Amino acid sequence: MPVTNDPNLLVLVSLAAGPRHGHAILLDVEAFAGVRLGPGTLYGAIGRLEAEGLIEPIAIEGRRRPYRLTDLGRSALAGRLRGLNDAVQTGLRRIEAAS
Amino acid sequence: MTRVGRALARAAVRLHPSGWRARYGDEMAGLIDDSDSSLADAADLARSALAAHTTGGAPMRFETAYRHPGPFAVVAALLLLPTFAVVALSLIGHELGFSAVADAVDPWIAQLDTVRILDLFLVVAPAVAFLVAIVPLLDLRIERDDPGPAIAVRVHAVPANLAIGAVALLVGVALVGHIVTESVLRLGA
């Protein structure tokens, strides 16, 4: 079972390591989450995140345009991961208590 | 499969709204070239194109060649010409009573009837010419609407194409009428 299927979250986590272009994001997401994002799904997420100001493009390299987290994106990702972590910890405690 | 997947994926990129393509089209094309694109990627792009159209951007538009209808009109006319000539000369010779024309044309038509592929071409040509002349005038759009997407069809009125389409229709009807009449007469004989 993949860690998550939320492409927005996967892209944000990938970019937390530094700027990456589309193909590098795909490879990274596949490596850390075991999820292969389709190109349409990837650019759908990039479009939404860019529109929300969570990521931004940097200088284009040939046909590849790298993206990076904005300050807003970094704090949004941190908040989302803390929320997920709270849910994970709660779930684990409940499983341990029930067993 | 990769080559087919890549070609389909590139085609699916073109389904996205123009604003989307202007912003991300080159990057998506680069990504497709860099990766082993599959049919699943093409399907993923088609789905994202639909999503882009339904959540924002310009309506999805299936453009035919209406911006360049002239060449299609010429091709349609060339396709139609042999059948038009045969039908017109037959009508002049037999229906209008110009026996000299009928005497000159009938041996040629009898000769054409013996060559199956030419006979088939003469019968099919009006339908093909009609499509070649008229289809480029169609402009199909899928627009966002309430309660769901609406399909809008517009027909660009280009006189040359419409005229050739109308002539092709008349020639086709005349030809089919002639074939049906001949068949009925043969059955009655």
Interface residues (C-beta under 8 A of the other chain):
Chain A: H21 G22 H23 L26 G38 P39 G40 T41 L42 Y43 G44 I46 G47 G62 R63 R64 R65
Chain B: A9 A12 W20 R23 Y24 D26 E27 M28 A29 G30 L31 I32 D34 S35 S37 A40 D41 A43 D44 L45 A46 R47 S48 A49 A51 A52
